[in-house]
Amino acid sequence: MFKKGSKLYSILTGTCPKCHEESMFKNKNPYILSEALSMHETCSNCGTKYKMEPSFFYGSMYVSYPVGIAFATAAFVISFFVFKANINIIFTSIVATLIVFMPVILRLSRNIWINFFIHYDKSFAKKK
């Protein structure tokens, strides 16, 4: 399920959706905010162009909403069911979770969005 060749592998690792060899992002750490969304133009392994058209990643905004909801739901479940917190603590934990994980949510959304349009091609994978 998480092996090379699956969409989930490319989404969770941030690698090229076509060859799964190179990271799409210039810096692997999403918490360096000045470079959080800085991407390579093309994959150095297979030549896939990541920004297929101008403003291509605006579509990832539609993906970021459900991803953010998933993170908020996880914060709610942990706060309410695990820690038995009151409503104020639950609200605070949801807001804090969304703020802390914002760079991760943005990158996941971009990874999911590009994987809708580009599919894995094993002929581009490096032979070991």
Secondary structure, DSSP 8 states (H G I E B T S, - for coil): --STTSHHHHHHHTB-TTTS-SBSBSSS-TT-GGGTT-B-SB-TTT--BS--STTGGGGHHHHHHHHHHHHHHHHHHIIIIIS---HHHHHHHHHHHHHHTHHHHHHHHHHHHHHHH----GGGS---
